[in-house]
């Protein structure tokens, strides 16, 4: 039986927001590559959102609705980045 430490936390959620895990020794398999690519996209989007946030926050005339949208987007992105970090941390030797 596979232990929790041997499972890879995938960068997406399952039904009802529950975490998804992959049990495989093949880091080059289809799902492993898909997870790697998804993580790369999520981290790239986080970097772009961070740059956008700097622009929005430096604008003294930013509307409250725009700030609320930015906070919502940043919250979702932070959740994704935390999931990637957790997954990668579990896979460290």
Protein Blocks (a to p, Z undefined) as FASTA:
>chain_A
ZZfklpccdfbdcehhiacddddfblkbmklmmmmmmmmmmmmmmmmmmmmmmmmmmpmk
bcfklmmmmmmmmmmmmmmmmmmmmmmmmmpZZ
